[in-house]
Amino acid sequence: MGIKDIEVETLDGEPTTLGALGDKVLLVVNVASKCGLTPQYTGLEKLQERFGARGFSVVGFPCNQFAGQEPGSASEIQTFCSTTYGVTFPLFAKTEVNGPGRHPLYAALTATPDADGEAGDVQWNFEKFLVDTDGSILARFRPRIEPEDEAVLKSIEAALP
């Protein structure tokens, strides 16, 4: 079973997989509405707009594991993201990214090292993982790396057809 075959839940609680999004390059991000890094939603949406027509999608997984920075319900999260940041990319159900309740998707993602060769736990909200069309994990970007950072842009460009 590949990473795109792992069952996840939509923000509405419906079972699905990342593979259901089609043959796309994905940027998987654990997101939060009340975090100092929350303004990264703007950059994530810009990536969606810039590369979406070329077979790319950002996918957001709300996470409340870091200082309770995603306390909202699914409808509150959806409303906040769409009205505050104009988010059009898919959002999924709240997900645990670390610890004993870590979702199987994040168990696979966190095995991938970052640019410094470090794998392991997600450090904070807005950690980013670039996933190829075949489900290969291409890159990992730590939370403080902005979505429109040159390294992120180059990695996305290299992965797209």
PAZAPA-4460 file (N, C-alpha, C; in steps of 0.05 Angstrom, whole numbers, plus 32768, in hexadecimal, padded with zeros to 4 digits):
% residues 161
    n_x    n_y    n_z   ca_x   ca_y   ca_z    c_x    c_y    c_z   seq   type   mol
   8011   7FE8   8000   8000   8000   8000   8012   8019   8000     1      M     A
   800C   802C   7FEE   801B   8044   7FEC   800F   805A   7FFC     2      G     A
   801D   8070   7FFF   8014   8087   800F   7FF9   8092   8005     3      I     A
   7FF5   8091   7FEA   7FDC   809B   7FDF   7FC5   8088   7FE3     4      K     A
   7FCA   8070   7FEE   7FB5   805C   7FF3   7FAC   805C   8010     5      D     A
   7FBA   806A   8021   7FB4   806B   803E   7F99   807A   8041     6      I     A
   7F87   806E   8050   7F6D   807A   8055   7F70   8093   8066     7      E     A
   7F64   80A8   805E   7F62   80C1   806D   7F45   80CA   806D     8      V     A
   7F3E   80DE   807C   7F22   80E8   807C   7F22   8105   8072     9      E     A
   7F0D   810A   8062   7F09   8126   8059   7F02   8137   8072    10      T     A
   7F02   8151   806F   7EFA   8162   8084   7EDD   815D   808D    11      L     A
   7ECD   8152   807A   7EB1   814B   8080   7EAE   812F   808D    12      D     A
   7EC5   8122   8091   7EC4   8107   809E   7EC0   80F0   808C    13      G     A
   7EC2   80F4   8072   7EBF   80DE   805F   7EDA   80D0   805A    14      E     A
   7EDA   80B5   8059   7EF3   80A7   8053   7EFB   80AC   8036    15      P     A
   7F15   80AF   8032   7F21   80B2   8017   7F3E   80AB   8018    16      T     A
   7F4C   80B0   8003   7F69   80AE   8002   7F74   80C6   7FF3    17      T     A
   7F8E   80CA   7FF5   7F9B   80DF   7FE5   7F9A   80D8   7FC8    18      L     A
   7F9A   80BE   7FC2   7F98   80B5   7FA6   7F7E   80BD   7F99    19      G     A
   7F69   80C2   7FA8   7F50   80CB   7F9D   7F52   80E7   7F90    20      A     A
   7F67   80F5   7F97   7F6C   8110   7F8B   7F77   810D   7F6E    21      L     A
   7F7D   80F5   7F66   7F87   80F1   7F4B   7FA5   80F0   7F4A    22      G     A
   7FAF   80F1   7F32   7FCC   80EE   7F2D   7FD9   8109   7F30    23      D     A
   7FDC   8112   7F4A   7FE7   812C   7F50   7FFF   812B   7F61    24      K     A
   8010   813F   7F5F   8025   8145   7F72   8017   8153   7F89    25      V     A
   801D   814B   7FA2   8010   8156   7FB9   8024   8163   7FCC    26      L     A
   801B   8178   7FD9   802A   8184   7FEF   8018   8180   8008    27      L     A
   8020   816D   8019   8011   8165   8030   801A   8176   8047    28      V     A
   8007   8185   8054   800F   8198   8069   7FFC   8195   8081    29      V     A
   8008   8193   8099   7FF7   8194   80B1   7FF3   81B1   80B8    30      N     A
   7FDA   81B9   80BA   7FD2   81D5   80BC   7FC4   81DB   80D6    31      V     A
   7FC3   81F5   80DD   7FB5   81FE   80F5   7FAC   821B   80F2    32      A     A
   7F95   8221   80FE   7F89   823B   80FA   7F93   8251   810E    33      S     A
   7F9F   8248   8124   7FA7   825B   8139   7FC4   8259   8140    34      K     A
   7FD4   8259   812B   7FF1   8255   812D   7FFF   826E   8122    35      C     A
   8017   8273   812D   8027   8289   8121   802D   8285   8104    36      G     A
   802D   826C   80FB   8033   8266   80DF   801A   8264   80CE    37      L     A
   8002   8269   80D9   7FE9   8267   80CA   7FE9   8278   80B1    38      T     A
   7FF6   828F   80B0   7FF7   829F   8097   8003   828F   807F    39      P     A
   8010   8278   8085   801A   8268   806F   8004   825E   805D    40      Q     A
   7FEB   825F   8067   7FD4   8257   8056   7FD5   8268   803C    41      Y     A
   7FDD   8281   803E   7FDE   8293   8026   7FF1   8287   8011    42      T     A
   8009   8280   801A   801D   8274   8008   8014   8259   7FFD    43      G     A
   8007   8249   800E   7FFD   822F   8005   7FE8   8233   7FEF    44      L     A
   7FD6   8246   7FF3   7FC2   824B   7FDE   7FCE   8256   7FC5    45      E     A
   7FE3   8266   7FC7   7FF1   826F   7FAF   7FFE   8258   7FA0    46      K     A
   8009   8244   7FAE   8013   822C   7FA1   7FFD   821D   7F92    47      L     A
   7FE6   821B   7F9F   7FCF   820D   7F93   7FC7   821C   7F79    48      Q     A
   7FC5   8236   7F7A   7FBE   8245   7F63   7FD3   8243   7F4D    49      E     A
   7FEC   8244   7F54   8002   8244   7F41   8005   8229   7F33    50      R     A
   8003   8213   7F42   8009   81F9   7F37   7FF2   81E6   7F34    51      F     A
   7FDA   81EE   7F3E   7FC3   81DC   7F3E   7FBC   81D1   7F22    52      G     A
   7FBD   81E1   7F0E   7FB6   81D9   7EF3   7FCA   81C6   7EE7    53      A     A
   7FE1   81C4   7EF3   7FF7   81B2   7EE9   7FF7   8197   7EF7    54      R     A
   7FE3   8191   7F07   7FE3   8177   7F15   7FEE   8178   7F30    55      G     A
   7FE9   818D   7F3F   7FF4   8191   7F5A   7FDD   8198   7F6D    56      F     A
   7FE0   8190   7F86   7FCD   8199   7F9A   7FDA   819A   7FB6    57      S     A
   7FD4   81AF   7FC4   7FDA   81B0   7FE1   7FC4   81A0   7FEE    58      V     A
   7FCB   8191   8003   7FB6   8184   8013   7FBC   818A   8030    59      V     A
   7FA8   8194   803E   7FAC   819D   805A   7F9F   8189   806E    60      G     A
   7FAF   8183   8082   7FA5   8172   8098   7FA6   8182   80B2    61      F     A
   7F8F   818D   80BB   7F8E   819C   80D4   7F99   818A   80EB    62      P     A
   7FA8   8197   80FD   7FB4   8188   8113   7FB2   819A   812C    63      C     A
   7FA9   818E   8142   7FA6   819C   815B   7FBB   8193   816F    64      N     A
   7FD1   8187   8166   7FE5   817C   8178   7FFA   8190   8182    65      Q     A
   7FFB   81A7   8176   800F   81BB   817D   8002   81D2   818B    66      F     A
   8003   81D3   81A5   7FF8   81E8   81B5   7FDB   81EE   81B0    67      A     A
   7FCC   81D9   81A8   7FAF   81DC   81A4   7FA8   81F2   8190    68      G     A
   7FB8   81F4   817A   7FB5   820A   8167   7FA0   8204   8151    69      Q     A
   7F93   81ED   8152   7F7D   81E7   8140   7F66   81DC   814F    70      E     A
   7F59   81ED   8160   7F43   81E3   8171   7F28   81E1   8163    71      P     A
   7F25   81EC   814C   7F0B   81EE   813F   7EFF   81D4   8135    72      G     A
   7EE5   81D5   8130   7ED7   81BE   8124   7EDD   81BE   8106    73      S     A
   7ED5   81A9   80F8   7ED9   81A8   80DB   7ECD   81C0   80CD    74      A     A
   7EB4   81C7   80D5   7EA8   81DE   80C7   7EB6   81F8   80CE    75      S     A
   7EBF   81FB   80E6   7ECE   8213   80EE   7EE8   8215   80DF    76      E     A
   7EF6   81FF   80DC   7F0F   81FE   80CD   7F0A   8206   80AF    77      I     A
   7EF6   81FA   80A3   7EEF   8200   8087   7EE8   821D   8083    78      Q     A
   7ED8   8228   8095   7ECF   8244   8093   7EE7   8256   8096    79      T     A
   7EF8   8251   80AA   7F10   8262   80AF   7F22   8262   8097    80      F     A
   7F28   824A   808C   7F3B   8248   8076   7F30   8255   805C    81      C     A
   7F17   8251   8057   7F0C   825D   803E   7F07   827B   8041    82      S     A
   7EFD   8284   8057   7EF8   82A1   8059   7F10   82B2   8060    83      T     A
   7F23   82A7   8070   7F3B   82B6   8077   7F51   82B5   8062    84      T     A
   7F55   829D   8056   7F6B   829A   8044   7F63   8291   8028    85      Y     A
   7F49   828E   8023   7F40   8286   8008   7F4A   826B   8000    86      G     A
   7F4D   8259   8013   7F57   823E   800D   7F45   822F   7FFA    87      V     A
   7F50   8224   7FE5   7F41   8214   7FD2   7F4B   81F7   7FD1    88      T     A
   7F62   81F2   7FDD   7F6D   81D6   7FDD   7F5F   81C5   7FF2    89      F     A
   7F60   81AB   7FEE   7F52   8198   8000   7F5D   8199   801D    90      P     A
   7F4A   8199   8030   7F50   8196   804C   7F44   817C   8056    91      L     A
   7F53   816F   8068   7F4A   8155   8072   7F44   8158   8090    92      F     A
   7F3B   8142   809C   7F33   8142   80B8   7F4C   8146   80C9    93      A     A
   7F47   8151   80E1   7F5D   8154   80F5   7F6C   813A   80F7    94      K     A
   7F87   813D   80F8   7F98   8126   80F7   7FAF   8128   810B    95      T     A
   7FB5   8112   8118   7FCC   8112   812A   7FE4   810B   8119    96      E     A
   7FF9   811C   811C   8011   8118   810B   8028   810C   811B    97      V     A
   8027   810C   8135   803B   8102   8147   802F   80F1   815D    98      N     A
   8040   80E2   816B   8037   80D4   8182   8029   80B9   817C    99      G     A
   801E   80AD   8191   8012   8092   818F   7FFA   8092   817C   100      P     A
   7FEC   80A9   8179   7FD5   80AA   8168   7FDB   80B3   814C   101      G     A
   7FF5   80B4   8145   7FFE   80BE   812B   7FEF   80AF   8114   102      R     A
   7FE4   80BE   8102   7FD5   80B2   80EB   7FE9   80A3   80DA   103      H     A
   7FE1   808C   80CE   7FF3   807D   80BC   7FFF   808E   80A6   104      P     A
   7FF1   80A1   809C   7FFC   80B3   8087   8015   80C1   8092   105      L     A
   8012   80CC   80AA   8029   80DA   80B6   803F   80C7   80C0   106      Y     A
   8038   80AE   80C5   804D   809B   80CC   805F   8097   80B3   107      A     A
   8053   8096   809C   8063   8094   8083   8072   80AE   807D   108      A     A
   8064   80C4   807F   8071   80DE   8078   8089   80E4   808B   109      L     A
   8086   80E0   80A4   809B   80E7   80B7   80B4   80D5   80B6   110      T     A
   80B2   80C0   80A7   80CA   80AF   80A2   80DD   80BD   808E   111      A     A
   80D3   80D2   8081   80E3   80E0   806C   80F4   80F5   8079   112      T     A
   810E   80F6   8072   811F   810B   807E   811B   8126   806F   113      P     A
   8121   813B   807E   8121   8156   8072   813B   815B   8064   114      D     A
   8140   8174   805C   8159   817B   804D   8172   8176   805D   115      A     A
   816F   8177   8078   8186   8172   808A   818A   8154   8091   116      D     A
   8179   8143   8085   817B   8126   808A   816C   811D   80A3   117      G     A
   815C   812E   80AE   814E   8127   80C7   8131   811E   80C1   118      E     A
   812B   8106   80C9   810F   80FB   80C8   8103   80FD   80E3   119      A     A
   80EC   80F2   80E7   80DF   80F2   8102   80C8   8104   8104   120      G     A
   80C0   810A   811C   80A8   8119   8122   80A6   8133   8113   121      D     A
   808D   813B   810D   8086   8155   8103   808D   8169   8119   122      V     A
   809B   817F   8111   80A5   8192   8125   808F   81A5   812F   123      Q     A
   807D   81AD   811C   8068   81C0   8124   8054   81C1   810D   124      W     A
   8040   81D2   810F   802D   81D6   80FA   803B   81E0   80E0   125      N     A
   8030   81DA   80C9   8039   81E3   80AF   8053   81D5   80A6   126      F     A
   8058   81BC   80AF   806D   81AC   80A4   8062   81A1   8089   127      E     A
   8073   81A1   8075   806A   819B   805A   8079   8182   804E   128      K     A
   806A   8171   8040   8075   815A   8033   806C   815A   8016   129      F     A
   807F   8158   8004   8079   8157   7FE7   8078   813A   7FDF   130      L     A
   8061   8133   7FD3   805C   8117   7FCB   8058   8116   7FAD   131      V     A
   8066   8104   7F9F   8064   8101   7F82   804A   80F3   7F7A   132      D     A
   8045   80F3   7F60   802D   80E7   7F56   802A   80C9   7F5D   133      T     A
   8041   80BB   7F60   8041   809F   7F67   8041   809A   7F85   134      D     A
   8040   80AF   7F95   803F   80AC   7FB2   805B   80AD   7FBF   135      G     A
   8070   80B1   7FAF   808B   80B4   7FBB   808D   80CE   7FCA   136      S     A
   8099   80CE   7FE1   809D   80E7   7FF0   80B8   80F3   7FE6   137      I     A
   80B5   810A   7FD9   80CC   8117   7FCC   80DC   812A   7FDE   138      L     A
   80CE   8137   7FF0   80DC   814C   8000   80CB   8151   8019   139      A     A
   80DA   815C   802D   80CD   8164   8046   80D7   817F   804E   140      R     A
   80C5   8191   8054   80CC   81AD   805B   80C1   81B3   8076   141      F     A
   80D2   81BC   8088   80CB   81C1   80A4   80B8   81DA   80A5   142      R     A
   80AB   81DD   80BB   8095   81F1   80BE   809D   820E   80B6   143      P     A
   80B5   8217   80BD   80BC   8233   80B8   80C4   8238   809B   144      R     A
   80C6   8223   808B   80CB   8227   806E   80B1   822F   8061   145      I     A
   80B0   8247   8057   8098   8252   804B   8090   8243   8032   146      E     A
   8076   8241   802C   806D   8232   8015   807A   823C   7FFA   147      P     A
   807F   8256   7FF8   808A   8260   7FDF   80A9   8263   7FE0   148      E     A
   80B6   8255   7FF3   80D3   8254   7FF4   80DD   8248   7FDA   149      D     A
   80F5   8251   7FD2   8100   8248   7FB9   8104   8229   7FB8   150      E     A
   810C   821D   7FCF   810F   8200   7FD0   80F5   81F1   7FCB   151      A     A
   80DF   81FC   7FD6   80C5   81EF   7FD3   80BD   81F2   7FB5   152      V     A
   80BF   820A   7FAA   80B7   820F   7F8F   80C7   81FD   7F7B   153      L     A
   80E1   81FC   7F7F   80F2   81EB   7F6E   80EA   81CE   7F70   154      K     A
   80E4   81C4   7F88   80DC   81A8   7F8B   80C2   81A2   7F7E   155      S     A
   80AF   81B5   7F80   8095   81B1   7F73   8098   81B1   7F54   156      I     A
   80A7   81C5   7F4A   80AC   81C7   7F2D   80B9   81AD   7F23   157      E     A
   80CC   81A2   7F31   80DA   818A   7F28   80C8   8172   7F28   158      A     A
   80B4   8172   7F39   80A2   815B   7F3B   808B   815B   7F26   159      A     A
   8085   8173   7F1D   806F   8176   7F0A   8077   816F   7EED   160      L     A
   8064   8166   7EDD   806A   815F   7EC1   8070   8178   7EB1   161      P     A
***
